[in-house]
Amino acid sequence: MKKRIVSLFVISTAISSVNAATQAIVWGESTKVLPQFMQAHPFKKQGLLQTVKSQQSDYKLELQNNSNHATRHARYQITYKGVPVWGYQVIFHSKDGTKETVTGMNITGIEQDINSTEGKLSPNDIEQKILGKVAEPVKFKNLKKVIYIDKGNKAHLAYHLSYYSNSEKKHVNAPNYLIDANSGEILKQWDEVRHERIGQGLGGNAFTLPYRQGMFQHGNALPGLPSLGKFDVNVEDGLCRVENESIKVMNLENHNIGYDFFPITIFAESVLNLSAFSYPCNETNLFLNYADGRTGPVNYAFSPVNDTMYFAQQTLDMYQKIYGVNRPIGDDLPIRAYTHLGDMDNAFAVPTISLDGVVLAHQQIVIGNGDEFLTAPAQSVLGHELSHNFTALHSGLMYEGQSGGINESFSDMAAIALLDYLSKDYPWYWDGEDWTIGREAVKSGQPIRYLDDPAKDGMSIGHASEYTDALDVHITSGVFNKAFYLLAHKPGWSIQKAFQVMVDANMNYWSPIAYYDFAACGVIQATIDKHWDKTPVIEAFAEVGVVCPMHKS
């Protein structure tokens, strides 16, 4: 593991070993914890923050985004000699004219390992080394130079290569490689794909849950069925188009298109004339979508189109109305939601794909019909998958290691928060006791994960002491899942209150390579920002072996 040296309102005096960079948590007044950086205008878009020592200093901070909220948060990327240090960011905070504070992870000592930012290997050499072995078509290739700090705290000049392709099993994947720019050694690799209101009509599926039936309706046109709200449509020329400014639902008519079709580019979307699903509607037929244009029901699911539109919009509404986040998945809207894909036992989200500022593919969510394991998983899956795009837009948590577990956990929390949000108006929909993920979509009725008892699935961990780097992110998500469950059940706390501080931490305090302890610091700080008692948060994390070095009690 990297050395983690705490800097609490003063710069750490710890000394790194020879030929090793030093990582330090910075947390406090910016002029005290980061005095080496100019602090004059951290909230202006133009220019860089750089060290005071010299205008030619090697270490600089490059602005990534700038918030306009009442509490302002400006996220900066650390660079060394103009090259981004992979995963290392600091965030400046300002509120009501008070002194600026800064949180994040700083890095120093890179100069002990890197003398030049000109590697022996060219970008073409790197591409040939990796892509020369890839048999499947490669999409959206992106290669950029970075500095990577390994687990031994050694700095490497490296290339970050990412692209989209398909595995031997035809699943969409997004391989990422960090490759040493001098030796060609693969330093790290991971897959970035996260697997897993007048309109009326049927919703849900044929599987009965312990506390309700699986079939329901959107609206109130069908007597005798439990009802959720209606979903948005645009009415034009006698047709209801299932879209609004935020979401566009496509019906791919149960074709076995295959994973290699995704992500769908802007060009392909135009050439294929992919448009929102529409159906004949008027006041007489109560704007009912009966059968997804004769493509539903499918695989025990009554209407993936209706469910996708409804639950996706409810997710975005939840973030905005309850958690105060306007445009929670950004400005690249409407998100494309592809439904009715045959022979696809999966659902996944893809964030906006751009290169040099040019958007190549709009953000999209893909919902297969399911197969032997799943039915079309368009209920809690929508809250989960859309929240991956929320995380990609804000903290950018890497989808591997502890940060990947936190990433996956945040989406699980969002799925529970969505159930809680819906049950306020529709108490029949969730009993408040079922803290599982996927129960309504799995044909066997066996949940995929348990937030209240992660180990119950036979794989997930519920305590940080059980973590190893070899574990999948869905398994390591159990640590933060359990902490969330515990926090929501603390006296004076609730699901809404617990998820609020997770949302705020994701937006304002977590960074791409956040590990358990560091991420807990962000949640605790978000609690302090709300003027809430931090003690229950510290206690909940302590119960799963996670301790923020800034707030141990």
C-alpha positions as CSV (number, residue, x, y, z in Angstrom):
1,M,0.0,0.0,0.0
2,K,1.1,3.6,-0.5
3,K,2.5,5.5,2.4
4,R,-0.3,7.7,3.8
5,I,1.1,10.6,5.8
6,V,-1.5,12.8,7.5
7,S,-1.3,16.5,7.2
8,L,-3.7,18.1,9.6
9,F,-3.6,21.9,9.4
10,V,0.2,21.7,9.1
11,I,2.5,20.1,6.5
12,S,3.6,16.7,7.4
13,T,7.2,16.5,8.6
14,A,7.6,12.9,7.6
15,I,10.4,12.1,5.3
16,S,10.1,9.7,2.3
17,S,12.6,7.0,1.7
18,V,15.2,7.4,-1.1
19,N,13.7,7.1,-4.6
20,A,10.1,7.2,-3.4
21,A,7.4,9.8,-3.7
22,T,5.5,10.8,-0.6
23,Q,1.7,10.9,-0.4
24,A,0.0,13.1,2.2
25,I,-3.6,13.7,3.1
26,V,-4.2,17.5,3.2
27,W,-7.1,18.7,5.2
28,G,-7.5,22.3,6.5
29,E,-6.8,25.9,5.7
30,S,-5.3,26.1,2.3
31,T,-2.5,28.5,3.0
32,K,-1.4,26.3,5.9
33,V,-1.6,22.8,4.4
34,L,-0.6,23.8,0.8
35,P,1.6,26.9,1.3
36,Q,3.8,25.9,-1.6
37,F,1.0,26.6,-4.0
38,M,-0.2,30.1,-4.9
39,Q,-3.6,30.7,-3.2
40,A,-4.7,33.9,-4.8
41,H,-7.4,32.8,-7.2
42,P,-8.3,29.1,-6.7
43,F,-11.9,29.6,-8.0
44,K,-11.0,31.3,-11.3
45,K,-11.1,29.2,-14.4
46,Q,-8.1,30.8,-16.1
47,G,-4.5,29.8,-15.4
48,L,-2.9,27.4,-13.0
49,L,-2.1,27.4,-9.4
50,Q,1.7,26.9,-9.2
51,T,4.3,26.8,-6.5
52,V,5.6,30.0,-5.0
53,K,9.2,29.1,-5.4
54,S,9.4,29.9,-9.1
55,Q,7.2,30.6,-12.1
56,Q,8.9,27.6,-13.7
57,S,8.1,25.3,-10.8
58,D,7.6,21.6,-11.6
59,Y,4.4,21.1,-9.5
60,K,1.2,22.8,-10.5
61,L,-2.5,22.5,-10.0
62,E,-4.8,22.5,-13.0
63,L,-8.5,23.4,-12.6
64,Q,-10.8,20.6,-13.5
65,N,-14.2,22.1,-12.6
66,N,-15.6,25.1,-10.7
67,S,-18.8,24.9,-8.7
68,N,-21.3,27.8,-8.5
69,H,-23.1,26.4,-5.4
70,A,-23.4,28.6,-2.3
71,T,-20.7,26.4,-0.9
72,R,-18.1,26.5,-3.6
73,H,-15.8,23.6,-4.4
74,A,-13.0,23.8,-7.0
75,R,-11.3,20.5,-8.0
76,Y,-7.7,20.6,-9.2
77,Q,-5.5,18.0,-10.8
78,I,-1.9,17.8,-9.6
79,T,0.6,18.0,-12.5
80,Y,4.4,17.5,-12.5
81,K,6.3,19.2,-15.4
82,G,3.0,19.6,-17.2
83,V,2.1,15.9,-16.9
84,P,-0.9,14.9,-14.8
85,V,-0.2,12.7,-11.7
86,W,-2.7,9.9,-12.2
87,G,-5.5,10.0,-9.6
88,Y,-4.1,12.8,-7.5
89,Q,-6.4,15.8,-6.9
90,V,-7.1,18.4,-4.3
91,I,-10.3,20.3,-3.8
92,F,-10.5,23.9,-2.6
93,H,-13.6,24.9,-0.6
94,S,-15.0,28.4,0.1
95,K,-18.1,29.4,2.0
96,D,-19.6,32.7,2.8
97,G,-16.3,34.6,2.5
98,T,-14.5,32.4,5.1
99,K,-10.9,31.4,4.6
100,E,-10.5,28.8,1.9
101,T,-9.8,25.2,2.9
102,V,-8.4,22.4,0.9
103,T,-8.8,18.6,1.1
104,G,-7.4,15.8,-1.0
105,M,-4.2,13.9,-1.5
106,N,-0.9,15.7,-2.2
107,I,2.2,14.1,-3.7
108,T,5.8,15.2,-3.5
109,G,9.2,13.7,-4.3
110,I,8.4,12.7,-7.9
111,E,11.7,14.3,-9.0
112,Q,13.6,11.6,-7.1
113,D,12.3,9.0,-9.6
114,I,11.7,11.0,-12.8
115,N,14.3,13.2,-14.4
116,S,12.7,13.6,-17.8
117,T,9.1,13.5,-19.1
118,E,10.3,12.2,-22.5
119,G,9.9,8.5,-22.4
120,K,11.9,6.0,-24.5
121,L,8.7,4.5,-26.0
122,S,6.5,6.5,-28.3
123,P,2.7,6.5,-28.3
124,N,2.8,4.3,-31.4
125,D,5.1,1.8,-29.5
126,I,2.6,1.5,-26.7
127,E,-0.4,1.1,-29.1
128,Q,1.4,-1.7,-30.9
129,K,2.3,-3.5,-27.7
130,I,-1.3,-3.5,-26.4
131,L,-3.6,-3.2,-29.3
132,G,-1.6,-5.6,-31.5
133,K,-2.9,-8.4,-29.4
134,V,-6.5,-7.3,-29.5
135,A,-8.6,-9.4,-32.0
136,E,-11.9,-7.5,-31.5
137,P,-12.7,-4.1,-33.0
138,V,-11.3,-1.2,-30.9
139,K,-13.5,1.9,-30.3
140,F,-12.8,5.3,-28.8
141,K,-9.1,4.8,-28.3
142,N,-7.5,7.4,-26.0
143,L,-3.8,7.6,-25.1
144,K,-2.2,10.2,-22.8
145,K,0.9,10.6,-20.9
146,V,0.7,10.5,-17.1
147,I,2.8,10.0,-14.0
148,Y,1.8,6.9,-12.0
149,I,2.7,6.3,-8.3
150,D,2.9,2.6,-7.7
151,K,2.2,0.8,-4.4
152,G,5.8,1.1,-3.4
153,N,5.5,4.9,-3.8
154,K,7.8,4.9,-6.9
155,A,6.9,7.4,-9.6
156,H,6.7,6.1,-13.2
157,L,6.4,8.1,-16.4
158,A,3.6,6.2,-18.0
159,Y,1.0,6.2,-20.7
160,H,-2.7,5.7,-19.9
161,L,-4.4,3.8,-22.7
162,S,-8.1,3.3,-22.7
163,Y,-10.6,2.0,-25.3
164,Y,-13.9,0.1,-25.7
165,S,-14.1,-3.4,-27.1
166,N,-15.7,-6.8,-26.4
167,S,-14.4,-9.8,-24.5
168,E,-14.5,-13.3,-25.7
169,K,-17.9,-13.6,-24.2
170,K,-19.1,-10.6,-26.2
171,H,-19.6,-8.4,-23.1
172,V,-18.8,-4.7,-23.6
173,N,-15.7,-3.8,-21.8
174,A,-13.5,-0.7,-21.4
175,P,-9.9,-1.8,-20.9
176,N,-7.6,0.6,-19.2
177,Y,-3.8,0.2,-19.0
178,L,-1.1,2.2,-17.3
179,I,2.2,1.3,-19.1
180,D,5.7,2.4,-18.2
181,A,6.9,4.9,-20.9
182,N,10.4,3.6,-20.7
183,S,10.3,-0.1,-20.1
184,G,6.8,-1.0,-21.6
185,E,5.8,-2.8,-18.4
186,I,2.1,-2.9,-17.7
187,L,1.9,-1.2,-14.3
188,K,-1.9,-1.5,-13.8
189,Q,-4.9,-2.6,-15.7
190,W,-8.7,-2.6,-15.1
191,D,-12.1,-2.6,-16.8
192,E,-14.0,0.7,-16.5
193,V,-17.4,-0.6,-17.6
194,R,-19.8,-0.8,-14.6
195,H,-21.8,-4.1,-15.3
196,E,-24.7,-5.0,-14.0
197,R,-45.8,11.7,-16.9
198,I,-48.9,11.2,-18.7
199,G,-47.8,7.9,-20.1
200,Q,-49.4,4.9,-18.5
201,G,-49.2,1.1,-18.8
202,L,-47.9,-2.1,-17.2
203,G,-44.7,-2.3,-15.2
204,G,-42.7,-4.8,-13.2
205,N,-42.5,-8.5,-13.8
206,A,-44.0,-11.8,-12.9
207,F,-41.9,-12.4,-9.8
208,T,-43.5,-12.0,-6.4
209,L,-41.4,-10.4,-3.7
210,P,-41.9,-11.2,0.0
211,Y,-43.9,-7.9,0.5
212,R,-45.6,-7.3,-2.8
213,Q,-46.5,-8.7,-6.2
214,G,-44.2,-8.2,-9.1
215,M,-46.7,-6.7,-11.5
216,F,-47.9,-3.1,-11.1
217,Q,-48.9,-0.2,-13.3
218,H,-47.7,3.3,-14.1
219,G,-50.7,5.5,-13.7
220,N,-54.2,4.4,-12.7
221,A,-55.9,3.2,-15.9
222,L,-55.9,-0.5,-15.0
223,P,-58.2,-1.4,-12.1
224,G,-57.0,-3.8,-9.5
225,L,-53.3,-3.3,-9.9
226,P,-51.0,-1.4,-7.5
227,S,-50.0,1.9,-9.0
228,L,-46.8,3.9,-9.3
229,G,-46.8,7.3,-11.0
230,K,-47.1,8.0,-14.7
231,F,-44.1,8.5,-16.9
232,D,-43.1,11.4,-19.3
233,V,-44.0,11.3,-23.0
234,N,-44.0,14.0,-25.7
235,V,-47.4,13.9,-27.6
236,E,-47.2,14.8,-31.3
237,D,-49.4,13.9,-34.2
238,G,-51.2,11.2,-32.3
239,L,-48.0,9.5,-31.0
240,C,-46.5,9.4,-27.5
241,R,-42.7,9.6,-27.8
242,V,-41.1,8.2,-24.7
243,E,-38.6,11.0,-24.1
244,N,-38.1,14.3,-22.3
245,E,-35.2,16.7,-22.1
246,S,-33.3,14.3,-19.8
247,I,-34.0,10.8,-21.1
248,K,-34.7,9.2,-24.5
249,V,-35.9,5.6,-24.4
250,M,-35.1,3.5,-27.5
251,N,-36.7,0.1,-28.3
252,L,-34.4,-2.2,-30.2
253,E,-37.2,-4.7,-30.7
254,N,-35.6,-7.8,-29.0
255,H,-33.0,-8.1,-31.7
256,N,-29.8,-10.1,-30.7
257,I,-27.7,-7.1,-31.6
258,G,-24.8,-8.2,-29.4
259,Y,-22.4,-6.3,-27.2
260,D,-20.2,-5.2,-30.0
261,F,-22.8,-2.7,-31.0
262,F,-22.1,-0.6,-27.9
263,P,-21.3,2.1,-27.0
264,I,-23.3,3.6,-29.9
265,T,-21.5,6.6,-31.5
266,I,-23.2,9.8,-32.5
267,F,-22.5,8.9,-36.1
268,A,-24.1,5.5,-35.8
269,E,-27.1,7.0,-34.0
270,S,-27.6,9.3,-36.9
271,V,-27.0,6.8,-39.7
272,L,-29.3,4.3,-38.1
273,N,-31.9,7.0,-37.4
274,L,-32.3,5.8,-33.8
275,S,-35.1,7.7,-32.2
276,A,-37.3,7.5,-29.1
277,F,-39.8,4.7,-29.0
278,S,-43.3,5.9,-29.8
279,Y,-46.8,4.5,-29.7
280,P,-50.3,5.6,-30.8
281,C,-52.0,7.5,-28.0
282,N,-54.7,10.0,-27.1
283,E,-57.0,10.9,-24.3
284,T,-59.4,8.1,-25.3
285,N,-56.9,5.3,-24.8
286,L,-55.6,7.2,-21.7
287,F,-52.1,7.5,-23.2
288,L,-51.5,3.8,-22.5
289,N,-48.5,1.9,-23.8
290,Y,-49.9,-1.6,-23.9
291,A,-47.0,-3.8,-25.1
292,D,-44.0,-1.8,-26.2
293,G,-45.0,-1.9,-29.8
294,R,-45.7,-5.7,-29.7
295,T,-42.2,-6.3,-28.3
296,G,-43.4,-6.9,-24.8
297,P,-43.9,-8.6,-22.4
298,V,-40.5,-10.2,-22.7
299,N,-38.7,-12.7,-20.4
300,Y,-41.3,-12.2,-17.6
301,A,-41.0,-8.3,-17.8
302,F,-44.2,-6.6,-18.8
303,S,-42.8,-3.3,-20.2
304,P,-39.1,-2.5,-20.1
305,V,-39.9,0.8,-21.9
306,N,-42.3,2.0,-19.3
307,D,-40.1,0.9,-16.4
308,T,-37.0,2.5,-17.9
309,M,-38.5,5.9,-18.5
310,Y,-40.2,6.0,-15.1
311,F,-37.4,4.8,-12.9
312,A,-34.7,6.7,-14.8
313,Q,-36.7,10.0,-14.4
314,Q,-37.4,9.2,-10.7
315,T,-33.7,8.7,-10.1
316,L,-32.9,12.1,-11.6
317,D,-35.8,13.7,-9.8
318,M,-34.6,12.2,-6.5
319,Y,-31.1,13.7,-6.9
320,Q,-32.6,17.1,-7.7
321,K,-35.5,17.4,-5.3
322,I,-34.1,15.5,-2.3
323,Y,-30.4,15.9,-2.5
324,G,-30.1,19.3,-4.2
325,V,-28.2,18.3,-7.3
326,N,-29.3,19.9,-10.5
327,R,-28.4,17.9,-13.6
328,P,-26.9,15.0,-11.6
329,I,-25.5,13.3,-14.7
330,G,-24.3,16.5,-16.4
331,D,-25.3,18.5,-19.5
332,D,-24.9,15.7,-22.1
333,L,-28.7,15.1,-22.3
334,P,-30.9,13.4,-23.0
335,I,-29.2,10.2,-21.9
336,R,-29.9,7.4,-24.3
337,A,-31.6,4.4,-22.7
338,Y,-31.6,1.3,-24.9
339,T,-34.2,-1.4,-24.1
340,H,-35.4,-4.7,-25.6
341,L,-32.0,-6.2,-26.4
342,G,-32.3,-9.9,-27.0
343,D,-29.8,-12.4,-25.6
344,M,-28.2,-9.9,-23.2
345,D,-28.2,-10.9,-19.5
346,N,-26.8,-7.6,-18.3
347,A,-27.3,-3.9,-17.8
348,F,-24.6,-1.2,-17.9
349,A,-24.1,2.5,-18.1
350,V,-21.6,4.4,-20.3
351,P,-20.6,8.0,-19.5
352,T,-20.1,10.6,-22.2
353,I,-17.1,9.6,-24.4
354,S,-15.1,12.5,-25.7
355,L,-11.7,13.1,-27.2
356,D,-10.0,16.5,-27.1
357,G,-13.3,18.1,-26.2
358,V,-15.3,16.5,-29.0
359,V,-18.1,14.3,-27.9
360,L,-18.0,10.9,-29.8
361,A,-20.8,9.1,-28.0
362,H,-23.5,10.4,-25.8
363,Q,-23.9,8.9,-22.3
364,Q,-26.1,5.9,-22.5
365,I,-27.6,3.1,-20.4
366,V,-28.1,-0.4,-21.9
367,I,-30.8,-2.7,-20.5
368,G,-30.8,-6.2,-21.8
369,N,-33.9,-8.5,-21.8
370,G,-32.1,-10.9,-19.5
371,D,-31.7,-14.5,-20.1
372,E,-31.3,-17.5,-17.8
373,F,-30.3,-15.4,-14.7
374,L,-32.1,-12.1,-15.0
375,T,-35.3,-10.7,-16.3
376,A,-35.1,-7.3,-17.9
377,P,-33.7,-5.4,-14.9
378,A,-35.3,-2.0,-15.2
379,Q,-36.3,-1.1,-11.7
380,S,-33.6,-0.6,-9.0
381,V,-31.0,-1.2,-11.7
382,L,-31.8,2.2,-13.2
383,G,-30.9,4.0,-9.9
384,H,-27.8,1.9,-9.6
385,E,-26.5,2.4,-13.2
386,L,-27.3,6.1,-13.5
387,S,-25.5,6.7,-10.3
388,H,-22.3,5.3,-11.9
389,N,-22.6,8.2,-14.3
390,F,-23.1,10.5,-11.4
391,T,-19.8,9.3,-9.9
392,A,-18.0,9.5,-13.2
393,L,-19.0,13.1,-13.5
394,H,-18.1,14.1,-9.9
395,S,-15.4,12.3,-8.0
396,G,-14.4,10.0,-10.9
397,L,-13.7,7.1,-8.6
398,M,-11.5,4.6,-10.4
399,Y,-13.3,1.3,-10.9
400,E,-10.7,-0.9,-9.2
401,G,-9.3,-1.5,-5.8
402,Q,-10.9,0.2,-2.8
403,S,-12.0,3.2,-4.9
404,G,-13.8,0.8,-7.2
405,G,-15.5,-0.8,-4.2
406,I,-16.7,2.6,-3.0
407,N,-17.8,3.4,-6.6
408,E,-19.9,0.3,-6.7
409,S,-21.2,0.8,-3.1
410,F,-22.4,4.3,-3.9
411,S,-24.6,2.9,-6.7
412,D,-26.0,0.3,-4.4
413,M,-26.8,3.1,-1.8
414,A,-28.5,5.0,-4.6
415,A,-30.7,2.0,-5.4
416,I,-31.8,1.8,-1.8
417,A,-32.3,5.6,-1.6
418,L,-34.5,5.3,-4.7
419,L,-36.7,2.7,-3.0
420,D,-36.9,4.9,0.0
421,Y,-37.8,7.9,-2.2
422,L,-40.6,6.0,-4.0
423,S,-42.0,4.5,-0.9
424,K,-42.8,8.0,0.5
425,D,-45.6,8.3,-2.1
426,Y,-46.1,4.6,-2.7
427,P,-45.6,2.7,0.6
428,W,-46.7,-0.6,-1.0
429,Y,-43.6,-0.6,-3.3
430,W,-41.0,-1.2,-0.6
431,D,-41.3,-2.4,3.0
432,G,-38.2,-0.6,4.3
433,E,-36.7,-3.8,5.6
434,D,-35.4,-5.4,2.3
435,W,-31.8,-4.1,2.1
436,T,-30.9,-6.3,-0.9
437,I,-29.9,-5.5,-4.4
438,G,-31.4,-7.3,-7.4
439,R,-34.1,-9.4,-5.7
440,E,-36.8,-8.1,-8.1
441,A,-34.8,-8.9,-11.2
442,V,-33.2,-12.3,-10.5
443,K,-35.3,-15.2,-11.6
444,S,-34.3,-17.4,-8.7
445,G,-35.5,-14.7,-6.2
446,Q,-32.0,-14.8,-4.6
447,P,-30.6,-11.3,-4.1
448,I,-27.3,-10.4,-5.7
449,R,-26.0,-8.4,-2.7
450,Y,-27.1,-7.7,0.9
451,L,-26.3,-4.2,2.4
452,D,-27.3,-5.2,5.9
453,D,-25.1,-8.3,5.9
454,P,-22.7,-8.3,2.9
455,A,-21.2,-11.7,3.7
456,K,-24.6,-13.4,3.3
457,D,-24.1,-13.7,-0.5
458,G,-21.1,-15.9,0.2
459,M,-18.5,-13.6,-1.4
460,S,-18.8,-10.0,-0.3
461,I,-16.8,-8.5,2.6
462,G,-18.3,-6.4,5.4
463,H,-15.1,-5.3,7.2
464,A,-12.0,-3.5,5.9
465,S,-9.7,-6.1,7.5
466,E,-10.9,-8.6,4.9
467,Y,-9.9,-6.5,1.9
468,T,-7.2,-7.6,-0.6
469,D,-6.4,-6.2,-4.0
470,A,-7.4,-9.4,-5.6
471,L,-11.1,-9.0,-4.8
472,D,-13.6,-7.8,-7.3
473,V,-15.2,-4.3,-6.8
474,H,-18.7,-5.9,-6.2
475,I,-17.2,-7.9,-3.4
476,T,-15.3,-5.0,-1.8
477,S,-18.4,-2.7,-2.0
478,G,-19.7,-4.6,1.1
479,V,-17.6,-2.4,3.4
480,F,-19.2,0.9,2.5
481,N,-22.6,-0.8,2.0
482,K,-22.5,-2.0,5.6
483,A,-21.4,1.4,6.9
484,F,-24.3,3.0,5.0
485,Y,-26.8,0.5,6.5
486,L,-25.4,1.1,10.0
487,L,-25.4,4.9,9.6
488,A,-29.0,5.0,8.3
489,H,-30.1,3.1,11.4
490,K,-28.3,5.3,14.0
491,P,-30.6,7.4,16.2
492,G,-31.6,10.6,14.5
493,W,-30.5,9.3,11.1
494,S,-32.4,7.9,8.1
495,I,-31.7,6.6,4.6
496,Q,-32.2,10.1,3.2
497,K,-29.8,11.7,5.7
498,A,-27.2,9.0,5.3
499,F,-27.3,9.2,1.5
500,Q,-27.1,13.0,1.6
501,V,-23.7,13.0,3.1
502,M,-22.6,10.3,0.7
503,V,-23.8,12.4,-2.2
504,D,-22.0,15.5,-0.9
505,A,-18.8,13.5,-0.3
506,N,-18.9,12.1,-3.8
507,M,-19.3,15.6,-5.2
508,N,-17.0,17.6,-3.0
509,Y,-14.4,15.4,-1.2
510,W,-13.7,12.1,-2.8
511,S,-11.0,11.9,-5.4
512,P,-10.3,9.2,-8.1
513,I,-8.0,7.0,-6.0
514,A,-9.9,7.5,-2.7
515,Y,-9.4,4.5,-0.4
516,Y,-11.7,3.5,2.5
517,D,-10.2,5.7,5.2
518,F,-9.8,8.8,3.0
519,A,-13.3,8.4,1.6
520,A,-14.7,8.2,5.2
521,C,-13.0,11.6,5.9
522,G,-15.0,13.0,3.1
523,V,-18.3,11.7,4.5
524,I,-17.5,13.0,7.9
525,Q,-16.6,16.4,6.5
526,A,-19.8,16.5,4.5
527,T,-21.7,15.8,7.8
528,I,-19.8,18.7,9.5
529,D,-20.8,20.9,6.6
530,K,-24.4,20.2,7.3
531,H,-23.9,21.0,11.0
532,W,-24.9,17.5,11.9
533,D,-23.3,15.4,14.7
534,K,-20.3,13.6,13.2
535,T,-20.1,11.0,16.0
536,P,-22.7,8.5,14.4
537,V,-20.7,8.6,11.1
538,I,-17.4,7.9,12.8
539,E,-19.0,5.1,14.8
540,A,-20.6,3.5,11.7
541,F,-17.3,3.5,9.8
542,A,-15.5,2.2,12.9
543,E,-17.8,-0.8,13.0
544,V,-16.6,-1.9,9.6
545,G,-12.9,-1.2,10.3
546,V,-12.7,2.2,8.5
547,V,-11.0,5.1,10.4
548,C,-10.5,8.6,9.1
549,P,-7.1,9.8,10.5
550,M,-8.5,13.3,10.8
551,H,-11.6,12.3,12.8
552,K,-10.9,9.3,15.0
553,S,-13.4,10.4,17.6
